[in-house]
Amino acid sequence: MPDMVSSIREKYQFTLDQIASAARKSGRAPEGIRLVVVTKSQPLEIVQAAIEAGVRILGENYPEEGVTKIQSLPPQSGVEWHMIGHVQSRKARLVAEHFELLHSLDSLKLARRLDRFAAERNRALPVLLEFNVGGEESKAGWDASNDSRWDAFLPEVESILKLPSLRVRGLMTMPPLGTDPEDSRRFFLRLRLLRDRLASTFPQADWRELSMGTSADYTVAVEEGATLVRVGTAIVGARRLKSEVEAL
């Protein structure tokens, strides 16, 4: 365990240093970017080691797996749990009850269910709206691959903003997977431009957050305005198969 903690701490600090360097390169304050360490499909011992190594924001892709980990650990002061993966409507209650931020709100139907469950808990749930900037059929989110499509989803965004127990805080995207981090730049730029458009259209809302960038391209994402980057493999290693995690 000590070796695992040391290894994660070293990689975590390296990633923070890379984020800071990318921020300064683009004239931004490093303090404005938060690092979400993705522990999806990782066993509980990895999560515990990450917390001991100083990680303060953990990201999960599957609500049930995430809740199992949350409930298996003693309450951790200062540790936030974010849901970053696609959420099925039937899993909305788990997200509304257990996570500090949902990065991947991708439909009005899901928003209404989250709003209802958050109201039952007497809480306001912070969320990010997920947009598909690459137009990939395999990706969730509103289609924002071309700015000519942007007007089509504005009515749904407006409806979400009116839900009393949700708090929209910005946008999230997953660009097409490329071999060169620079391949992602235009998609990150598109999300930032969309954020600016939404901020102009709905100035009453809070659009501060841009969740974009993973192990492969997070420095480019920071250069293009990311405030949240989601890094897993580069810090905690390759993901285990889900069956392997369940067996541990």
Summary of the structure (lengths in Angstrom):
residues: 248
radius of gyration: 17.5
end to end distance: 15.4
largest distance: 53.0
contacts: 803
relative contact order: 0.16
helix: 49%
strand: 17%
